[in-house]
Amino acid sequence: MNNEAMTGTHTQNPIISRITLALMEDTGWYTANYSMAEEMSWGRNLGCDFVMKSCKEWITQKSARYLIKF
């Protein structure tokens, strides 16, 4: 989930998405204010393949399309 704060990797611009807020709320310890959630644009408009295929398949397919253009 790229720059989502809960991924466990460091990014320059981490965000707190609705997914993170829902996870925290599900613990029973917090009440989330969803209006404070930041928009997670990673993967937006990339279609079902982005979600249904493995990262390797998606990257390979994307690379093949890039090479065909040039």
Number of C-alpha atoms within 10 A of each C-alpha: 11 16 19 22 16 16 12 9 11 12 12 6 8 16 17 17 19 18 14 18 17 15 13 14 14 12 9 8 8 12 12 16 11 14 7 11 15 13 11 17 12 11 12 8 8 10 9 9 12 15 11 10 11 11 12 9 13 16 13 12 12 11 11 11 11 10 8 7 6 5
